[in-house]
Amino acid sequence: MFRVLRELCSKIGNRQFSVENRLFKSKTHWAKLNRKKWASDYALENFDEYYRPLLGDRWPAVRLALLSKQKYCAVVNNFSDPDAAESLLRRIGTHDIRCDYESSIDDDDSFVPEAVETDASAVVDTSNQEPSGESLLDRDDRQRFFSAKTQSDFAEFVPATKLKGLDDFVNEADYISTFKPEKEVSFETIVDDPIPLPAHWKVYTYGRGDIRSFPSPRLSSLGVFDYYLMDATSLLPVFALNVRDGDKILDMCAAPGGKSLAILQTLKSVNLVCNDESQSRLGRLRHIFSSYLSSKDKVCGRVSVSLVDGRKYASESEVFDKILVDVPCTTDRLSATVDDNNIFHPMRIKERVHIPEMQMQLLSAALKAVKPGGTVVYSTCSISPIQNSGVIHMALRHMWETTTCKFLLHDLHRAFRPFGSMFEFHRSPKYGELVLPILPQNFGPMYVCKLTKIA
């Protein structure tokens, strides 16, 4: 009897121990799940280590803006009923950015009433001299001019941490090893003055600090949507192109189509080639065009779509008047907030470290495909100096070493100055202009650089 009771107690005790052990394992399991890192976590870790030294005290505010609700503008569709669209946008409390822009340039003596071609007499050769004290720019502006001899190593902005996710470790610094400016590059610069906004652009946004959302676009009586929602900084590359009648324009990485649509909204008589290497992304572009352009519009006959790797345009020598190169990049805002298809996923490390090389090849192809006197505008939605100024330098160096072409680098600081009340510009880039996101006006990030082939 006692033996039976002892065996029964022993079984009950073992079972209790087994249950406790399972509970213990379960708690450990859920704790591990809670500590799981997502792709966006890897992105933020990278940004904290990469951008904090670059932005200093401004980084916490920029980081918060990246993680907060993005702000948009509404670009009125001139191929719908623009008057009705503008009336609606005014009723909901938005304002036309043209008012802010024009009020800013009214006080600027350097304003150019009409867009003009580049004045060769205004070109400054920076290969052998520093700007003179009589420069139109103030002291801070003059620091933006520099010779290749005085360039800092872009590697200083790269974190020393290592990236995990492969069988071996990959040093983060490896991905800019080919982007160190070891050789001198001779180029010229010019200061661009402010020019008017395209006459037919109608762009509306909410005021500073107003985070309300736009209502969804509506179909007009013509069967197309009345306005297109986009980040207002995405208009800057198109603005820098300075589109003119008769231009043959290539949008090298056009999908999903917002910048191409902005080009068409200038109502200039242009021939536009919209290219992308992704069939699915081109499908999105075609959907945008079918939603905002009527088949009856004459502009449709001047727009073509191509499915080509943009780097292959290097063989199309001197074909286009203007080329927009809005390259694939780390898309900092999406990387910090969205985990799906995130470039910072550990399984995509090798793809990410080759991004600057791919960007340089795309820009080099554009520099070869543009006509003498033509313009190339390079843009990204990243803060990374390697993907921005680093790519510009390496593309110029590549062209200097492999061709006889000469290029003019545009200083856009004065040209973009009227946007100062709308965007937060960062003065650090060696080339081009960089817009940082901030909470009162949470647009961006956006980097823009403009080049002209002069020979």
Disulfide bonds with the S-S distance in Angstrom:
none
